[in-house]
């Protein structure tokens, strides 16, 4: 799905001109260059309880040479008011009700990352000068219920199927499994859902394509010499066919544990890297905190259930290092020793190569001594 800005504007202008009077109360177009740091002031003051639909089109290029780009579903974020919490949609469109009245701001995400829920950036504003491209944005403020308005628009036409896809999203939302939630500063996704029963447990189904998401669940378990992570999974399709330790290939499916010192260790099935290969995350904003470990490799074993078990303390010392040492790959300081497991993550990324990835999780357990925590 890709339209030039002129086509996007012309298509929606023509469609909205056909709509019954006042059915969309107002609409406004905005151009958001990729090199503009957050936040862009739209000048639109929204009312509490007001329904709004946003459509967007465009690309943000992180590297033309490597053909690394990000689409509006990941790039475009919103904030209402100077102190409102940031949020985004899961597609090139997003419908929402305004909770508290305020000015609508638009924000570019990459190459940054949010450091606060009100949209402060973790990388500073200079980093945005290294990217180009941009997003064209249409904000529709409804006088009717948004689903009714969208259906009446669709009866008059569509633009790159955006109206139809937003109706489909509203009528058939993809919800995460019970008690799991998406990592707030990466944003929501439609990647994970509850599946049919797997071996010994209800399953979690993962499907990713041109997106990324981290699903997590809080746990609390001491990290001791015998703390172990056990899980069953079935990897059907890998989202990358080359070594994932390079930024341009960093698409993967994995399960991770987060420690109480802010470090996380994520286990994945690699396309090429040998099992037991470990490396720091090649994404700059994640290098200091995330370590990847390959537990399987290649196409063999795809499509069938596997059981995995890892000794977490041993893996921490082997792949991250002795607690308290200075990391050689960019950790800004001394990392305190971990004492507990605080979360389990499921990670899917297909942003870079923009290919499909599919897997399914069954049993997920943590064990320390005679205590077992059932995660799934």
N, C-alpha and C positions, 0 to 999 in steps of 0.2 A: 504494500500500500504506500504510494508515494505520489504526491501532487506538488507542482510548483506553487509558490505563494499566490501568483496571479490566478491560477486555475482554482485554487482553494477559495480565494475571496470571491471570484466571479461566480463560481458554482453555488456557494451559499447565499450570495446576494440575490441571485436569480430565484433560488428556492424560497427564501424568506419573503421576497416581493410577492410571491403567489399566495402566501399564507393569509388567512382571514385577519382582518384588522384587529390589532391589539392582542392577537393570540400569543405571539411572543411580545411581551410588553416593550422591551427594547433589545437591541443587539449591538455589539461593538466589536471591531476588529483591532488587534494589536500585533505588532512585530516585535519579537523578543530576540535580539541578537545573542548568539551563544557566548560572546565575550563580555556580556554585561553581567556583573556580579549581582547576586540577590541584594535588594529586592526592587522590582520594577513597579512603580505606582501607576495603576490603571486610571486613577481618577474616578473610579466607580464606587459610590457609597452604597453598600448593600444593607437591606433591612432584615431584622431578625425574622425568621420564618419564611424568608423569600426563597423560592426554588430557582436554581440556576443550572444550566448545562453549558459545559465548555467543550468545544471541539478544537483540535490542534493538528498541525501538519508541519513537518520539517525534520531536519537532522542536525545534530551537533557532532562535529568531527573532532575526535581526540587525536587522530593521526590520519592524514590522507595517505601517507606512504604505506601504512599498514592496513588501510581501509577500516579503521576503527571508528565507529560512529554510534550514537545513542539516539533513540527515537523519543517522541513526546511522552509516551507512557511512562518512561523512566526519568526523563529530563525535566518535565514541567511540574512544578509544585505550586501550591497556593497558600496564602495566608490572609486572614481577614483581621484587619487592625494591626497596629504596631506590635502588640503583645500577644496576638493570637497564635495558636499552635499551627505548625505547618502540616500540610496533608497533600496527597496526590491521588489520582485515579490509577486504574490498572490497564487502561486502554488509551487510545487517541481521543477519547471522550470521557467526560465524567459529569455526573449529575449529583447535586448535593443541595441540602437545605441549610441556609445560613442560621447558625445557632445564636450568634450575638451580632448586632449591627456593627458595621465597620467598613473601612476602605479595603478594597480587594487589591492585593499585591500578587505579582507573579515572580517566580524564582527559578533560575537555572540550577540544576543539581551538580552534574559533572562539570569540571573535574574535582568538585569539592565533596563535602560531606557535612551534614549538620552536626554541630557540637551542642546545640540546645534545641529544645522543642519549639522555640520561637524563631528558629532559622538563622542563628549565627553560624558562620562557616568555619570548619576546622582547618582549612588550608589558607585562609586569607584571600583577599580579592585579586592579587596580582596573578594568581594561577589561571584566572579566567581569560587572560590575554593570550594564553597558549592554545586556545581552541577557536574554531570558527564554525560557520553555519548559523542556524537559528531556527526558531519556531514561530509560525503564524498562528494566532490564537483568536478564536471567536467565542465571545461570552454572550449567551442568550439568557435573558431574564424573563421568566414566564409569568403570565397572568393566569394561566390555567395550570392544572396538575401537569408536571413535566412529561409523564408517560403519555397522557392524552395528547399533549402538544406535539410530542415526537411522532406519534402515530398519524396525526393529521398532516404533519410535514411529510412523512413517508408516502402518504397517499398522493402527494403532489410531485414527488421525485426524491432523489438522494444525491449525495456527493461522496464518491469513493466508498459507498456502503456504510459511511460513518453513522448515519441516523439509524439504519437497521441494526447495526452492531450495538449501539447504545440501548436500543429497545431490548435486544436479546440479553444484554448484560443486566438490565433492570428486572426483566422477567425471570431470568434463570441465573441468579448469582452463584458463583463458585465460592463456597465458604470453607474455611480451614477446618481440620478435625477438631473435635471438642477438646478444650483446655490447652490448645496450642494457639499461638499468635505470631504475627509477623514482626520482625525487628523494626522498630518504629523509624529509625533514621535511614533505613533503606527503602521502606515503604511497603504497602500491601501488594499482593499479587493474586493471580488465579492459578497458581502452580500446584498447590497441595489440596487434596480432598480426601474424605473418608472413602475407603474402598471395601470390597467384599472381604470376608474373613480370609486371612492368610494362615500359614502354619502357626497354630496355637494362639493367635491374636487377631483382632480386627486389623485391617491393613490401612496404611496411608499411601495413597497413590500420588505420584509426582509426574507432571508433564510440563516441560519448559520449552519455549521457542521464542527467541529474540527478547528474553527478559531475564530477570534474576530475582531471587527471593530467599530470605532466611526465616524459617519457621522455628520457633523456640518454645521450650517449656521449662519452667523453673524446677529445680531439684535441689536437694541439700544432702551431701554425703561427704564424709571425710576422705581426703586423699591420703591413703596409707599404702604400704608396700603391696597389699593384696587387693587394692581397689581395681575393679575390672569393668569394662564395658562389653556387653554382649548384644548382638543384634542379628536378625535375619533380614535379608533383602534379596530382591530380584532385579537386576539391572538389565533392561531390555535394549535400550539404545543409548549410546554415549553421545553427548552433544559436541564432542570434538574428536578428531582422528589423528591428532598430533600431540606432542609432549606438552603438558599443561603448565609447566613451570615458566613458559614464556607468556608475556602479557597478551599477545595477539591470539594465543591459543587457550586462554585461561577459562575455559568452559568445562564444567564438571558437575557431578552429582555426589553428595557426600553426607556423612553424619559426623557431628562434632560435639566436643565437650568444651564448656567454658569454665575456667578456673577462677578462684576468687581474687587472683592477682591481675585479672584482665587479659591474660593470655587464653587463646583457644587452640585446640588441636583438632584437625578435621581429617577424616579417613575417607578416601575416595578410590574408585576404580579407574585406572589410567588407561589411555589408549596405547601408549608406547612405553612409558616409564616402568622400570622393573619394580616388582613388589618390594616394599621396605625402603623405597626412595622417599626422602623427606626434603622439604624446601620451604622457605619463607614465601608468603604470598607476594606475587609480583605486582599487585595493585598498590600504588604508593601509600594510600591512606590506610592500608591493612598490613603492610610489611612488618610493622613493629609489634603486632599483636597476634597474627595468625600463622600457624605452621600446618603444612599439608603433608600427609603420609599416604602413599599408595599401598593398598592392601591387595590389589589384584591388577592384572594388566592384560591388554589385548582383547580380542573378540571371543576367546574361549571362555565359556562359563556364562556368557550373556544369555538371558532368557530362562535361567533356572534359579531356583532359590539357593542361596548360600548362607551359611552360618559363620559369623565372625566373632572373635573374642580378642580383646586387647588388655594388656596390663598398663594402666594409665600412668602410674608413677614411673615405671620403667621407660615407657615411651616418652614421657616428659623429659626425663634426664637424657635420653638418647637423642631426641630430635630438637628439643628446645634448649636444653643445657642445664648444667647444675644450677639450682636455685640461687639467685643473687648475682650471677655473673653478668658482665656486660655482653650483650649480644653483638656479634660481629657483622650483622647484616642490617644495621640501622636502628636498633632499639635505642631511644634517646637516653636511657639511663639504666640504673641497676633495677632489675626486676626482682621484687620480693618473692620469697618461696611460696608456692601455692599450698594451701592447707585443705581446701574443699573444692568439690565440683558444685557449681551453682546453676548451670543450665545445660540442657542438651539441645543441639541445633540440627536441623535438616537444611542443607544448602543446595540450591540449584542455580546454575549460571549458564546462560546461552547467549549473552549479549554480544560477545566478540565475533564468533564464527556464525552466529545467527542460524544455527541448526537445531533440530529437535533432540531432546533428551527425555527418556522415560525410565522410571524405576518404581519400585514398590517396597515398602517397609512392613515387616511383620513384628516379631518380638523385638523390643528394645528394653534392656535392663541394665542397671548398675548394681554392683555388688561389692561390699566391703565387709570382710569377715563373715559373720552370720546374718548380716543385714542385706536385704535385696530391695531395691527401689524399682518398681515397675513403671517405666516411662510410657510404653505402649504395649 
